[in-house]
Amino acid sequence: MKLLFDFFPILLFFIAYKTYGIFVATTVAIVATVSQVGFSWIKHRKVETMHWITLVLIIVFGGATLLLQDELFIKWKPTVINWLFGFAFLGSQVIGKRPLVERMISNALTLPEIIWRRLNMMWALYFLSLGCINLYVVYNYDTETWVNFKLFGMLGLTLAFVVLQTIYLSRYIAETETETEK
């Protein structure tokens, strides 16, 4: 359910684009993201940092797209957000006592420090790479292809990354469970 909630604006953007074009889709994405943040605030009295960042970026880049009637701005938004996340993961390698990924999911996993750092670096490189791949698609393909990539390509790459990461972590999870059983 959370996954659907997180992808709600992207899904509406996709549907609006297929029906009405990029500028209506951009407007829909802005409204959907504002609604998403508003709903989260009303229901939980808090909003995840990722949603705040996304809200600011969709307003800035979506607003520039609508104001200047230039779709390039909205196409850059996924790159900027992925690079921000990538640099946040990278920065956490040297700032603070624990890497960002450990702070996010240490309640669900117990891993050695070196594995947390590797995992964190994997996420950093993943987000930085995804931003670059988005730019490649933006500048080498038409808007239709970019919109399809934004929904299906990025989601597919993320799922593949999570599966590979799970395979990588499986031996450490099994070791932790064996140690706990002793």
N, C-alpha and C positions, 0 to 999 in steps of 0.2 A: 504494500500500500504506500509506503514511504517513497519507493522508487517511482510510482505513478505520480505522486504529489510533486516530487522533484522534477520530473520530466513533463509535467502538465503544460508549462509555457512553451516548451519546445514542440510538443505535440500540436498544440493550438496554432503555433507559428506555421508548422508544416501544412496543416489543413487549410489555414487561411491563405497561405502562399499558393497552394494548388488550386484554390477556388478564385482568389481575387488578385494575387500578385504580391510582390515584395513589400510595397508600402503599406498595404492593408495588413499584411502579415506582421510587419514591424509594429504597427499600432496595436494589434492583437497581443503580441509578445509583451509589450509595455504594460498593457492593461492586465494581462494574465499574471505577470510578475508582481505588479502592485497588489493584485488580489491575493496572490499566494502569500506574500509577506503580511498583508492585512489579516488574512485568515489565521495564519500562524500566531500572530500577535493576539488576536481575539481569543483563540482557543487555548494557547499555552502561556500567554503573557511573556513570550520570548520568541526571538527569531534567530535561526542559525546564522553564523557569520557568513557562510557560503551564500545564503539567500540575500543578505544585506549587500554583499559585494556584487552579486548578480543584478540586484535591483539598481544599484548605482550605475553599473556599466550599461544596462539596457536603457536606462533613461538617457545617459550621455550619448552612447553610440546610436541607439534607436532615435533619440531626439535629433541628432546631427543628420541621420539618414533622412528623416522626414523634413526637417527644416531646409536642408540643402538639396533634397531630392537626389541623393547619391547613395546607392546601395552599398558602396564599398565600406562605409562606416559600420553597418550592421554585420557585414562579413568579417570585419576585424575583431568584433566582440569576442568570439570564441577563442581567438588567439590570445587576446589580452587577458582574459580570465584564466586560461590554462597557464600562461606564463606567470601570472601573479601567484597561482597555486604552486607552480614549479619552483619559483624563487622563494616562496614561503617554506617549502619543504627543504630546499637547499640551505636557506638561512638558519633553519632550526638545527642543522648539523653542527653549527658553531655557536649559536646563540641559545642559551638555556641549558639545563642539565639533561633534558631528554629530547630526542628528535620528535617532530610533530606527529608522525604516524604512531609513535608510542603513546603520546599524550591522548591521541584520539581513540585508540583501540586496546590499550593495555588492560582495561577491565575485562576484555574477552580473551586475551592471549597472554601467556607468559613466555617470553623469549629472552635469550642472552642479549646483552647490550650490542654486540657486533651484528647480530641478526636484525635488531631494530634499526641500526644505522644503515645496513644494506637495504632493508625494506624501504626505509625513508628515501634513500638515494634512488631506488627503483621508481618510486612515485614521483620524485622530482624530475627525473629524466623522462618518465612517461608524459607528464604534463608539458614539459618543455618541447618534447617531440611532437605531441599532439597539436600544440600551437603552430609549429613549423609545418606540419602536414596540412593544417587548415589553410595556411597561407599558400601552400603549393596548389591546393584545389582552387582557392580564390583566384589566383593569377593564371591558372592554366586551363580552367574549365568554365563553362557558362553558369549562370545563376541557378538554373534547374539542377544541374549536377551538384553544385555546392549545397543547395537545400537538402537534397537527398543524402549527401555525405554528412551534413550536420546532424541529421536524425539517425540514419542507418549506419553510416560509416563510423562516426564517433562512438555511438552506442556499441557497435560490434567490436571496435578496437578496445573499448573499455572492458567489455565482457571477456574478450580474449586475454587481456592483461590480467584481470582478476583470476581467471582460471589458471594461467601460468604461475601467478603469484601463489595461489593456493597449492599448486603442485610443489613449488619450491618450499613452501612453509610446512607441508605435510610431514616431512621427516622430523621437524622440530616440534610440531604439535604432538606427534606420536611419542617422541622422547619425553616430553613434558608429562604426558598422561602416564607413561610407564613409571617415571620418577614419582609421581603423585600416588600411584597405587602401592608403592613399596612401603 
